[in-house]
């Protein structure tokens, strides 16, 4: 009987030690995974930053939103081009004007790169601390499903979505010098409560949509659904 009790106690100890080892291994694996994700997001940020900088320095008629769409799609694919990621630099070679910096800041805050990679790596700021309002609305989403759903080379319009567990963001970038209707995906309801951010207005508004939304020349617009 005593022997049976000793075996039972030994088995219990083995199970406890096994459980502790498993959780320690899991925590270590999660930490490693987080570090790998952060490193990948830094590489993605450098890649996208350089692509946008190259696009902005092109003459108007040579700007290609399709080229930017391809870079974004590649950066967030399951197997991004490692050579492209490694060859990019983190900053624009030439200074950006206020409008370009605002457009780029809004773009990076929207992408699922993590707040630190978006803000610290690029060191851009929106006027009058309005970036704080946008950061609060986006809640520092790190993990999200990215999808380009519209490109229009003629109007120089690019639109994509970022979906997380808590929200879906539809973002449009207008690189032309005309105001256009903001492209939204098929199935978007006409009467929907949204939060709207426009980089040209630099303020967040909340309302129920009643018709098409516009996007101003050379700006970024975000429709946030929660």
GUTIMAR-943929 format. One record per residue: x, z, y of N, C-alpha, C, O in turn; residue in one letter. Coordinates in steps of 0.1 Angstrom, whole numbers, plus 2048, in hexadecimal, padded with zeros to 3 digits. Example, Ala and Ser with C-alpha at 12.3 -4.5 7.8 and 13.67 -1.06 7.14 Angstrom:
! GUTIMAR-943929
<<884; 84E; 7C7>; <87B; 84E; 7D3>; <884; 84E; 7DF>; <88E; 855; 7DF>; "A">
<<880; 847; 7EA>; <889; 847; 7F5>; <881; 84F; 800>; <886; 850; 80B>; "S">
END
This chain:
! GUTIMAR-943929
<<808; 800; 7F4>; <800; 800; 800>; <809; 800; 80D>; <806; 7F9; 816>; "X">
<<813; 809; 80C>; <81C; 80A; 817>; <823; 7FC; 819>; <825; 7F7; 824>; "X">
<<827; 7F6; 80E>; <82E; 7E9; 80E>; <825; 7DF; 815>; <829; 7D6; 81D>; "X">
<<818; 7DF; 811>; <80F; 7D5; 817>; <80E; 7D7; 826>; <80D; 7CE; 82D>; "X">
<<80D; 7E4; 82A>; <80D; 7E7; 838>; <819; 7E2; 840>; <818; 7DD; 84B>; "X">
<<824; 7E3; 83A>; <831; 7DF; 840>; <831; 7CF; 841>; <835; 7CA; 84C>; "X">
<<82C; 7C8; 837>; <82C; 7BA; 838>; <822; 7B5; 842>; <825; 7AC; 84A>; "X">
<<817; 7BC; 843>; <80D; 7B9; 84D>; <813; 7BB; 85B>; <811; 7B2; 864>; "X">
<<81A; 7C6; 85D>; <820; 7C9; 86A>; <82B; 7BE; 86D>; <82C; 7BA; 879>; "X">
<<833; 7BA; 863>; <83D; 7B0; 865>; <837; 7A2; 869>; <83C; 79C; 872>; "X">
<<82C; 79F; 863>; <825; 792; 866>; <820; 793; 874>; <820; 789; 87B>; "X">
<<81A; 79E; 878>; <815; 7A0; 886>; <820; 79E; 890>; <81E; 797; 89A>; "X">
<<82C; 7A4; 88D>; <837; 7A2; 896>; <83C; 794; 897>; <83F; 78F; 8A2>; "X">
<<83C; 78D; 88C>; <840; 77F; 88C>; <836; 776; 894>; <83A; 76E; 89C>; "X">
<<829; 779; 893>; <81F; 772; 89A>; <821; 774; 8A9>; <820; 76B; 8B1>; "X">
<<823; 781; 8AD>; <825; 784; 8BB>; <831; 77D; 8C1>; <831; 778; 8CC>; "X">
<<83C; 77E; 8BA>; <849; 777; 8BE>; <847; 768; 8BF>; <84B; 762; 8C9>; "X">
<<83F; 762; 8B6>; <83D; 754; 8B6>; <834; 750; 8C2>; <836; 746; 8C8>; "X">
<<82A; 759; 8C5>; <822; 756; 8D1>; <829; 757; 8DE>; <828; 74E; 8E6>; "X">
<<832; 761; 8DF>; <83A; 762; 8EB>; <843; 756; 8EC>; <845; 751; 8F7>; "X">
<<84A; 752; 8E1>; <853; 747; 8E2>; <84B; 73A; 8E6>; <850; 732; 8ED>; "X">
<<83F; 738; 8E1>; <837; 72C; 8E4>; <834; 72C; 8F3>; <835; 721; 8F9>; "X">
<<82F; 737; 8F8>; <82B; 737; 906>; <838; 735; 90F>; <837; 72F; 91A>; "X">
<<843; 73B; 90B>; <84F; 739; 913>; <854; 72A; 913>; <858; 725; 91D>; "X">
<<852; 724; 907>; <856; 716; 906>; <84C; 70D; 90E>; <850; 704; 915>; "X">
<<83F; 711; 90E>; <835; 709; 915>; <838; 70A; 924>; <837; 700; 92C>; "X">
<<83B; 717; 929>; <83E; 719; 937>; <84A; 711; 93B>; <84A; 70B; 946>; "X">
<<855; 711; 933>; <861; 70A; 936>; <85E; 6FB; 936>; <863; 6F4; 93F>; "X">
<<856; 6F6; 92D>; <852; 6E8; 92D>; <84A; 6E4; 939>; <84C; 6D9; 93F>; "X">
<<841; 6ED; 93D>; <839; 6EA; 949>; <842; 6E9; 956>; <840; 6E1; 95E>; "X">
<<84C; 6F3; 957>; <855; 6F3; 962>; <85D; 6E6; 963>; <85F; 6E0; 96D>; "X">
<<862; 6E2; 957>; <86A; 6D6; 956>; <861; 6CA; 95A>; <866; 6C1; 961>; "X">
<<855; 6CA; 955>; <84B; 6BF; 959>; <849; 6BE; 968>; <848; 6B3; 96D>; "X">
<<847; 6CA; 96E>; <844; 6CA; 97C>; <850; 6C5; 984>; <84F; 6BE; 98E>; "X">
<<85C; 6C9; 980>; <869; 6C4; 986>; <86A; 6B5; 985>; <86E; 6AE; 98E>; "X">
<<867; 6B0; 979>; <867; 6A1; 977>; <85D; 69A; 980>; <860; 68F; 985>; "X">
<<851; 69F; 981>; <847; 699; 989>; <84B; 699; 998>; <849; 68F; 99F>; "X">
<<851; 6A4; 99C>; <855; 6A5; 9AA>; <860; 69B; 9AD>; <860; 695; 9B8>; "X">
<<86A; 69A; 9A4>; <874; 690; 9A6>; <86F; 682; 9A6>; <873; 67A; 9AE>; "X">
<<865; 67F; 99D>; <85F; 672; 99D>; <858; 66F; 9AA>; <858; 664; 9AF>; "X">
<<851; 679; 9AF>; <849; 677; 9BB>; <853; 675; 9C7>; <84F; 66D; 9D0>; "X">
<<85E; 67B; 9C7>; <868; 679; 9D2>; <86D; 66A; 9D1>; <86E; 664; 9DB>; "X">
<<86F; 665; 9C5>; <874; 657; 9C3>; <869; 64E; 9C8>; <86B; 644; 9CE>; "X">
<<85C; 651; 9C4>; <851; 649; 9C8>; <850; 649; 9D7>; <84E; 63E; 9DD>; "X">
<<852; 654; 9DE>; <851; 655; 9EC>; <85B; 64C; 9F3>; <858; 646; 9FD>; "X">
<<868; 64D; 9EE>; <872; 645; 9F3>; <86F; 636; 9F2>; <871; 62E; 9FB>; "X">
<<86A; 632; 9E6>; <867; 624; 9E3>; <85C; 61F; 9ED>; <85D; 614; 9F3>; "X">
<<851; 627; 9EE>; <846; 623; 9F7>; <84A; 623; A05>; <846; 61A; A0D>; "X">
<<852; 62D; A09>; <856; 62E; A17>; <85E; 621; A1B>; <85B; 61B; A26>; "X">
<<867; 61D; A13>; <86F; 611; A16>; <867; 605; A16>; <869; 5FC; A1E>; "X">
<<85D; 604; A0D>; <854; 5F8; A0C>; <84C; 5F7; A19>; <84B; 5EC; A1F>; "X">
<<847; 602; A1E>; <83F; 602; A2A>; <848; 5FF; A36>; <844; 5F7; A3F>; "X">
<<854; 605; A37>; <85D; 602; A42>; <861; 5F3; A42>; <862; 5ED; A4D>; "X">
<<864; 5EE; A37>; <867; 5DF; A36>; <85B; 5D7; A3B>; <85D; 5CD; A42>; "X">
<<84F; 5DB; A37>; <843; 5D4; A3B>; <841; 5D5; A4B>; <83E; 5CB; A51>; "X">
<<843; 5E0; A50>; <841; 5E2; A5F>; <84B; 5DB; A67>; <847; 5D6; A72>; "X">
<<857; 5D8; A62>; <861; 5D1; A6B>; <85F; 5C2; A6A>; <866; 5BB; A71>; "X">
<<857; 5BE; A60>; <854; 5AF; A5F>; <84C; 5AA; A6B>; <844; 5B2; A71>; "X">
<<84E; 59E; A6F>; <845; 598; A79>; <837; 598; A74>; <834; 597; A68>; "X">
<<82D; 598; A7D>; <81F; 599; A79>; <81B; 590; A6F>; <814; 593; A65>; "X">
<<81E; 583; A70>; <81A; 579; A67>; <820; 579; A59>; <81B; 573; A50>; "X">
<<82B; 581; A58>; <832; 582; A4B>; <82F; 58F; A44>; <833; 591; A38>; "X">
<<827; 598; A49>; <823; 5A4; A42>; <81A; 5A1; A37>; <810; 599; A38>; "X">
<<81D; 5A7; A2B>; <815; 5A4; A1F>; <810; 5B2; A19>; <818; 5BA; A14>; "X">
<<803; 5B4; A1A>; <7FD; 5C0; A15>; <7FE; 5BF; A05>; <7FD; 5C9; 9FF>; "X">
<<7FE; 5B3; A00>; <7FF; 5B1; 9F1>; <80C; 5B7; 9EC>; <80D; 5BD; 9E2>; "X">
<<817; 5B5; 9F4>; <824; 5BB; 9F1>; <824; 5CA; 9F0>; <829; 5D0; 9E7>; "X">
<<81D; 5D0; 9FA>; <81C; 5DE; 9FB>; <813; 5E3; 9EF>; <816; 5ED; 9E9>; "X">
<<808; 5DC; 9EC>; <7FF; 5E0; 9E1>; <807; 5DF; 9D4>; <805; 5E8; 9CB>; "X">
<<810; 5D6; 9D2>; <818; 5D5; 9C6>; <822; 5E1; 9C4>; <823; 5E6; 9BA>; "X">
<<828; 5E5; 9D0>; <831; 5F0; 9CF>; <829; 5FD; 9CC>; <82E; 605; 9C4>; "X">
<<81E; 5FF; 9D2>; <816; 60B; 9D0>; <811; 60B; 9C1>; <812; 616; 9BA>; "X">
<<80D; 600; 9BC>; <808; 5FF; 9AE>; <813; 602; 9A4>; <811; 609; 99A>; "X">
<<81F; 5FD; 9A7>; <82B; 5FF; 99F>; <82F; 60D; 99F>; <832; 613; 995>; "X">
<<82F; 613; 9AB>; <834; 621; 9AD>; <82B; 62B; 9A5>; <830; 635; 9A0>; "X">
<<81E; 628; 9A4>; <815; 631; 99D>; <811; 62C; 98F>; <808; 632; 98A>; "X">
<<818; 623; 98A>; <815; 61E; 97D>; <81C; 628; 973>; <823; 631; 977>; "X">
<<818; 627; 966>; <81D; 630; 95C>; <82C; 62F; 95A>; <833; 638; 956>; "X">
<<832; 623; 95D>; <840; 620; 95C>; <845; 619; 968>; <847; 60D; 967>; "X">
<<847; 620; 973>; <84C; 61A; 97F>; <85A; 614; 97D>; <862; 619; 975>; "X">
<<85D; 60A; 985>; <86A; 603; 984>; <875; 60D; 988>; <876; 611; 994>; "X">
<<87D; 612; 97F>; <888; 61B; 982>; <892; 616; 98B>; <897; 61D; 994>; "X">
<<896; 609; 98A>; <89F; 603; 993>; <89A; 604; 9A1>; <8A2; 607; 9AB>; "X">
<<88E; 600; 9A3>; <888; 600; 9B1>; <888; 60E; 9B6>; <88B; 610; 9C2>; "X">
<<884; 618; 9AE>; <883; 626; 9B3>; <891; 62B; 9B7>; <892; 632; 9C1>; "X">
<<89C; 627; 9B0>; <8A9; 62D; 9B2>; <8B0; 626; 9BF>; <8B9; 62C; 9C4>; "X">
<<8AB; 61A; 9C2>; <8B2; 613; 9CD>; <8AC; 615; 9DB>; <8B1; 610; 9E5>; "X">
<<8A2; 61D; 9DC>; <89B; 61F; 9E9>; <8A1; 62A; 9F1>; <8A7; 634; 9EB>; "X">
<<8A0; 629; 9FE>; <8A4; 634; A07>; <898; 63B; A0C>; <88D; 635; A0B>; "X">
<<89A; 647; A12>; <88E; 64F; A15>; <889; 64C; A24>; <87D; 650; A27>; "X">
<<890; 646; A2C>; <88C; 645; A3A>; <88D; 636; A3F>; <894; 62E; A39>; "X">
<<885; 633; A49>; <885; 626; A4F>; <892; 625; A57>; <897; 62E; A5D>; "X">
<<898; 619; A56>; <8A5; 616; A5D>; <8A3; 615; A6C>; <8AC; 619; A74>; "X">
<<897; 611; A70>; <894; 610; A7E>; <889; 61A; A82>; <881; 61D; A7A>; "X">
<<88A; 61F; A8F>; <880; 629; A93>; <872; 623; A92>; <870; 617; A95>; "X">
<<868; 62B; A8F>; <85A; 627; A8F>; <854; 62B; A9C>; <857; 636; AA1>; "X">
<<84B; 623; AA1>; <843; 627; AAD>; <838; 631; AA9>; <836; 633; A9D>; "X">
<<831; 637; AB2>; <828; 641; AAF>; <81D; 63C; AA6>; <819; 643; A9D>; "X">
<<818; 630; AA8>; <80D; 62B; AA0>; <812; 628; A91>; <80A; 62B; A88>; "X">
<<81E; 623; A90>; <823; 621; A82>; <826; 62E; A7B>; <823; 62F; A6F>; "X">
<<82B; 638; A82>; <82D; 645; A7C>; <820; 64B; A77>; <820; 651; A6D>; "X">
<<816; 64A; A80>; <809; 650; A7C>; <803; 649; A70>; <7FE; 64F; A67>; "X">
<<804; 63C; A70>; <7FF; 634; A64>; <806; 638; A57>; <800; 63A; A4D>; "X">
<<814; 639; A58>; <81B; 63C; A4C>; <819; 64B; A48>; <818; 64E; A3C>; "X">
<<818; 654; A52>; <815; 662; A4E>; <808; 663; A47>; <807; 66A; A3C>; "X">
<<7FE; 65D; A4C>; <7F0; 65E; A45>; <7F1; 658; A37>; <7EB; 65D; A2E>; "X">
<<7F8; 64D; A36>; <7FA; 646; A29>; <800; 650; A1F>; <7FB; 651; A13>; "X">
<<80B; 657; A23>; <812; 65F; A1A>; <80B; 66C; A16>; <80B; 671; A0B>; "X">
<<803; 671; A20>; <7FB; 67D; A1D>; <7F0; 67A; A13>; <7EB; 683; A0C>; "X">
<<7EC; 66D; A13>; <7E1; 669; A0A>; <7E5; 667; 9FB>; <7DE; 66A; 9F2>; "X">
<<7F1; 662; 9FA>; <7F7; 65E; 9ED>; <7F9; 66B; 9E4>; <7FD; 675; 9EA>; "X">
<<7F7; 66A; 9D7>; <7F9; 676; 9CF>; <808; 679; 9CC>; <80D; 677; 9C1>; "X">
<<80F; 67D; 9D7>; <81D; 67F; 9D6>; <821; 68E; 9D7>; <82C; 692; 9D5>; "X">
<<817; 696; 9DB>; <81A; 6A4; 9DE>; <81D; 6A6; 9ED>; <824; 69D; 9F2>; "X">
<<818; 6B0; 9F3>; <819; 6B2; A01>; <828; 6B3; A05>; <82C; 6AD; A10>; "X">
<<831; 6BA; 9FE>; <83F; 6BB; A01>; <845; 6AE; A02>; <84D; 6AB; A0C>; "X">
<<843; 6A5; 9F8>; <849; 698; 9F9>; <844; 68F; A04>; <84B; 687; A0A>; "X">
<<837; 691; A07>; <831; 689; A12>; <836; 68D; A20>; <839; 685; A28>; "X">
<<837; 69A; A22>; <83B; 69F; A2F>; <84A; 6A2; A31>; <84F; 69D; A3B>; "X">
<<850; 6A8; A28>; <85E; 6AC; A2A>; <868; 6A0; A29>; <871; 69F; A31>; "X">
<<865; 697; A1F>; <86E; 68C; A1D>; <86E; 682; A29>; <879; 67D; A2C>; "X">
<<863; 681; A2F>; <862; 676; A39>; <862; 67C; A47>; <865; 675; A51>; "X">
<<85E; 689; A49>; <860; 690; A56>; <858; 688; A61>; <85D; 688; A6C>; "X">
<<84C; 683; A5E>; <844; 67D; A68>; <839; 687; A6C>; <836; 690; A64>; "X">
<<834; 686; A78>; <829; 68F; A7C>; <81F; 688; A84>; <822; 67E; A8B>; "X">
<<812; 68C; A82>; <807; 687; A8A>; <807; 68E; A97>; <80B; 69A; A99>; "X">
<<801; 688; AA1>; <800; 68E; AAE>; <7F7; 69A; AAE>; <7ED; 69B; AA7>; "X">
<<7FA; 6A4; AB7>; <7F1; 6B0; AB9>; <7EE; 6B8; AAD>; <7E3; 6BE; AAB>; "X">
<<7F7; 6B8; AA3>; <7F6; 6BF; A96>; <7E9; 6BB; A8E>; <7E4; 6C3; A86>; "X">
<<7E4; 6AF; A90>; <7D8; 6AB; A89>; <7DB; 6A9; A7A>; <7D2; 6A8; A72>; "X">
<<7E8; 6A8; A77>; <7EC; 6A7; A69>; <7E7; 6B4; A61>; <7E4; 6B3; A55>; "X">
<<7E7; 6BF; A67>; <7E3; 6CB; A61>; <7D4; 6CA; A5C>; <7D1; 6CF; A51>; "X">
<<7CC; 6C4; A64>; <7BE; 6C2; A60>; <7BD; 6B9; A54>; <7B5; 6BC; A4B>; "X">
<<7C5; 6AF; A54>; <7C5; 6A5; A49>; <7CA; 6AC; A3C>; <7C5; 6AA; A31>; "X">
<<7D5; 6B3; A3D>; <7DB; 6BA; A32>; <7D0; 6C4; A2C>; <7CF; 6C5; A20>; "X">
<<7C9; 6CB; A34>; <7BF; 6D4; A2F>; <7B4; 6CD; A28>; <7AF; 6D2; A1E>; "X">
<<7B0; 6C1; A2D>; <7A6; 6B9; A26>; <7AA; 6B4; A19>; <7A2; 6B3; A0F>; "X">
<<7B7; 6B0; A18>; <7BC; 6AA; A0B>; <7C1; 6B5; A01>; <7C3; 6B2; 9F6>; "X">
<<7C3; 6C1; A06>; <7C6; 6CC; 9FD>; <7D3; 6CA; 9F5>; <7D4; 6CF; 9EA>; "X">
<<7DC; 6C3; 9FA>; <7E9; 6C1; 9F3>; <7E8; 6BB; 9E5>; <7EF; 6C0; 9DC>; "X">
<<7DF; 6B2; 9E3>; <7DE; 6AC; 9D5>; <7EB; 6A6; 9D0>; <7F1; 69E; 9D7>; "X">
<<7EF; 6AA; 9C5>; <7FC; 6A5; 9BF>; <7F9; 69B; 9B4>; <7FF; 691; 9B3>; "X">
<<7EF; 69E; 9AC>; <7EC; 695; 9A0>; <7E0; 68D; 9A3>; <7D5; 693; 9A7>; "X">
<<7E0; 680; 9A2>; <7D4; 678; 9A5>; <7D6; 66B; 99E>; <7E1; 666; 99C>; "X">
<<7CA; 665; 99C>; <7CA; 657; 997>; <7CA; 64D; 9A2>; <7C1; 64E; 9AB>; "X">
<<7D4; 644; 9A3>; <7D5; 63B; 9AE>; <7D1; 62D; 9A9>; <7D3; 628; 99E>; "X">
<<7C9; 626; 9B3>; <7C4; 619; 9AF>; <7C3; 610; 9BC>; <7BC; 614; 9C5>; "X">
<<7C9; 605; 9BC>; <7C7; 5FB; 9C7>; <7BB; 5F3; 9C4>; <7BA; 5ED; 9BA>; "X">
<<7B1; 5F4; 9CD>; <7A4; 5EC; 9CA>; <7A1; 5E1; 9D3>; <797; 5DA; 9D1>; "X">
<<7AA; 5DF; 9DE>; <7A7; 5D4; 9E7>; <7B4; 5D0; 9EE>; <7BB; 5D8; 9F4>; "X">
<<7B6; 5C3; 9EF>; <7C1; 5BE; 9F7>; <7BB; 5B1; 9FE>; <7B5; 5A9; 9F7>; "X">
<<7BF; 5AF; A0A>; <7BA; 5A3; A12>; <7C6; 59F; A1B>; <7C8; 5A5; A25>; "X">
<<7CD; 595; A16>; <7D9; 590; A1D>; <7D6; 58A; A2B>; <7DD; 58C; A34>; "X">
<<7CA; 584; A2B>; <7C6; 57D; A38>; <7C3; 588; A43>; <7C8; 586; A4E>; "X">
<<7BC; 592; A3F>; <7B9; 59D; A49>; <7C3; 5A8; A49>; <7C2; 5B1; A51>; "X">
<<7CD; 5A7; A40>; <7D7; 5B1; A3F>; <7D1; 5BF; A3C>; <7D4; 5C9; A43>; "X">
<<7C8; 5C0; A33>; <7C2; 5CC; A2F>; <7C6; 5D0; A20>; <7C6; 5C7; A17>; "X">
<<7C8; 5DC; A1F>; <7CB; 5E2; A11>; <7C3; 5EE; A10>; <7C2; 5F7; A19>; "X">
<<7BD; 5F0; A04>; <7B5; 5FC; A01>; <7B8; 601; 9F3>; <7B9; 5F9; 9EA>; "X">
<<7B8; 60E; 9F2>; <7BB; 614; 9E5>; <7B3; 622; 9E4>; <7AE; 627; 9EE>; "X">
<<7B2; 627; 9D8>; <7AB; 634; 9D5>; <7B5; 63D; 9CF>; <7BD; 639; 9C7>; "X">
<<7B3; 64A; 9D2>; <7BA; 655; 9CB>; <7B0; 65F; 9C6>; <7A9; 665; 9CE>; "X">
<<7AE; 660; 9B9>; <7A4; 669; 9B3>; <7AB; 675; 9AD>; <7B4; 673; 9A4>; "X">
<<7A6; 681; 9B0>; <7AB; 68D; 9AA>; <79E; 695; 9A4>; <793; 690; 9A5>; "X">
<<7A1; 6A0; 99E>; <796; 6A8; 999>; <78C; 6AC; 9A4>; <780; 6AE; 9A1>; "X">
<<791; 6AF; 9B0>; <789; 6B4; 9BB>; <784; 6AA; 9C5>; <779; 6AC; 9CB>; "X">
<<78A; 69F; 9C6>; <786; 695; 9D0>; <78A; 687; 9CD>; <793; 685; 9C4>; "X">
<<784; 67E; 9D4>; <788; 670; 9D3>; <78A; 66B; 9E1>; <782; 66D; 9EA>; "X">
<<795; 664; 9E3>; <799; 65F; 9F1>; <799; 650; 9F0>; <7A0; 64A; 9E8>; "X">
<<792; 649; 9F9>; <794; 63B; 9FB>; <79B; 639; A08>; <797; 63D; A13>; "X">
<<7A7; 632; A07>; <7B0; 630; A12>; <7B1; 621; A15>; <7B3; 619; A0C>; "X">
<<7B1; 61E; A22>; <7B3; 610; A26>; <7BD; 60F; A30>; <7BE; 618; A39>; "X">
<<7C6; 605; A2F>; <7D1; 603; A39>; <7CE; 5F5; A3F>; <7CD; 5EB; A38>; "X">
<<7CE; 5F5; A4D>; <7CB; 5E9; A54>; <7D8; 5E5; A5C>; <7DB; 5EC; A66>; "X">
<<7DF; 5DB; A57>; <7EC; 5D7; A5E>; <7EA; 5CC; A68>; <7F4; 5C6; A6C>; "X">
<<7DD; 5C8; A6A>; <7DB; 5BD; A74>; <7D8; 5C3; A82>; <7D9; 5D0; A84>; "X">
<<7D6; 5BB; A8C>; <7D3; 5BF; A99>; <7C4; 5BE; A9D>; <7C1; 5BC; AA8>; "X">
<<7BC; 5BE; A93>; <7AE; 5BD; A94>; <7A7; 5C8; A8D>; <7AC; 5CD; A83>; "X">
<<79B; 5CC; A92>; <793; 5D6; A8B>; <78B; 5CF; A80>; <785; 5C4; A82>; "X">
<<78A; 5D5; A74>; <783; 5CF; A69>; <77A; 5D9; A63>; <77B; 5E5; A65>; "X">
<<771; 5D4; A5A>; <769; 5DD; A52>; <772; 5E3; A47>; <779; 5DC; A41>; "X">
<<770; 5F0; A46>; <779; 5F7; A3C>; <774; 5F3; A2E>; <769; 5F5; A2A>; "X">
<<77D; 5EE; A26>; <77A; 5EA; A18>; <777; 5F7; A0F>; <780; 600; A0F>; "X">
<<76C; 5F7; A09>; <769; 602; A00>; <765; 5FC; 9F2>; <761; 5F1; 9F1>; "X">
<<767; 603; 9E7>; <765; 5FE; 9DA>; <757; 5FB; 9D7>; <74E; 600; 9DD>; "X">
<<755; 5F2; 9CD>; <747; 5EF; 9C9>; <741; 5FB; 9C3>; <747; 603; 9BC>; "X">
<<734; 5FD; 9C7>; <72D; 609; 9C2>; <72D; 614; 9CC>; <727; 61F; 9C9>; "X">
<<735; 613; 9D7>; <735; 61E; 9E1>; <727; 61F; 9E7>; <722; 615; 9EC>; "X">
<<721; 62B; 9E7>; <713; 62C; 9EC>; <713; 62B; 9FC>; <71C; 630; A02>; "X">
<<709; 625; A01>; <708; 623; A0F>; <705; 630; A17>; <70B; 632; A21>; "X">
<<6FE; 639; A11>; <6FB; 646; A17>; <702; 651; A0F>; <6FD; 656; A05>; "X">
<<70E; 654; A13>; <717; 65E; A0C>; <71D; 667; A17>; <722; 663; A21>; "X">
<<71D; 674; A13>; <724; 67E; A1C>; <733; 67C; A1A>; <738; 67E; A0F>; "X">
<<73A; 67A; A25>; <749; 678; A24>; <750; 67F; A2F>; <74A; 683; A39>; "X">
<<75D; 681; A2C>; <766; 685; A37>; <76E; 678; A3A>; <773; 671; A31>; "X">
<<76F; 675; A47>; <776; 669; A4B>; <782; 66D; A54>; <780; 674; A5E>; "X">
<<78D; 667; A51>; <799; 669; A59>; <79E; 65B; A5E>; <7A0; 652; A55>; "X">
<<7A0; 659; A6B>; <7A6; 64D; A70>; <7B2; 650; A78>; <7B2; 658; A81>; "X">
<<7BD; 649; A74>; <7CA; 64D; A7A>; <7CA; 649; A89>; <7D2; 64F; A90>; "X">
<<7C2; 63F; A8D>; <7C2; 63C; A9B>; <7BB; 646; AA4>; <7BE; 648; AAF>; "X">
<<7B1; 64D; A9D>; <7A9; 658; AA5>; <7B0; 665; AA2>; <7AE; 66E; AAA>; "X">
<<7B7; 667; A97>; <7BE; 673; A93>; <7B4; 67F; A93>; <7B8; 68A; A98>; "X">
<<7A9; 67D; A8D>; <7A0; 689; A8B>; <797; 687; A7F>; <795; 67B; A7B>; "X">
<<793; 692; A79>; <78B; 691; A6D>; <77C; 694; A71>; <779; 69E; A77>; "X">
<<774; 68B; A6C>; <765; 68D; A6E>; <75E; 68D; A61>; <763; 688; A57>; "X">
<<752; 693; A61>; <74A; 694; A55>; <73C; 690; A58>; <736; 695; A62>; "X">
<<736; 686; A50>; <729; 681; A53>; <724; 67A; A47>; <72B; 678; A3D>; "X">
<<717; 675; A47>; <711; 66D; A3D>; <712; 65F; A41>; <70D; 65B; A4C>; "X">
<<718; 656; A39>; <719; 648; A3D>; <70C; 641; A3E>; <703; 644; A36>; "X">
<<70A; 639; A48>; <6FE; 631; A4A>; <700; 622; A49>; <6F7; 61A; A49>; "X">
<<70D; 61E; A48>; <710; 610; A48>; <71F; 60E; A46>; <726; 617; A43>; "X">
<<724; 602; A48>; <732; 5FF; A46>; <73B; 607; A50>; <736; 60A; A5B>; "X">
<<747; 60B; A4B>; <750; 612; A54>; <75B; 608; A58>; <75D; 5FE; A52>; "X">
<<760; 60B; A64>; <76A; 602; A69>; <778; 608; A69>; <77A; 614; A68>; "X">
<<782; 5FF; A69>; <790; 604; A6A>; <797; 5FD; A75>; <797; 5F0; A75>; "X">
<<79D; 604; A7E>; <7A3; 5FE; A8A>; <7B0; 5F7; A87>; <7B6; 5F9; A7C>; "X">
<<7B4; 5EF; A91>; <7C0; 5E8; A8F>; <7CC; 5F1; A8D>; <7CD; 5FB; A93>; "X">
<<7D5; 5ED; A84>; <7E1; 5F4; A81>; <7DF; 603; A7F>; <7E5; 60B; A86>; "X">
<<7D7; 606; A75>; <7D4; 614; A73>; <7D0; 617; A64>; <7CF; 60D; A5C>; "X">
<<7CF; 624; A61>; <7CB; 628; A53>; <7BE; 62F; A54>; <7BC; 638; A5D>; "X">
<<7B4; 62D; A4B>; <7A8; 634; A4B>; <7A6; 63A; A3D>; <7A8; 633; A33>; "X">
<<7A1; 646; A3D>; <79E; 64D; A30>; <790; 651; A2F>; <78A; 657; A38>; "X">
<<78A; 64E; A23>; <77C; 654; A20>; <77E; 65E; A15>; <782; 65A; A0A>; "X">
<<77B; 66A; A18>; <77D; 675; A0E>; <770; 67A; A08>; <767; 67E; A10>; "X">
<<76E; 679; 9FB>; <762; 67E; 9F4>; <766; 68A; 9EC>; <770; 68A; 9E4>; "X">
<<75E; 695; 9ED>; <761; 6A1; 9E6>; <755; 6A5; 9DD>; <755; 6AF; 9D6>; "X">
END
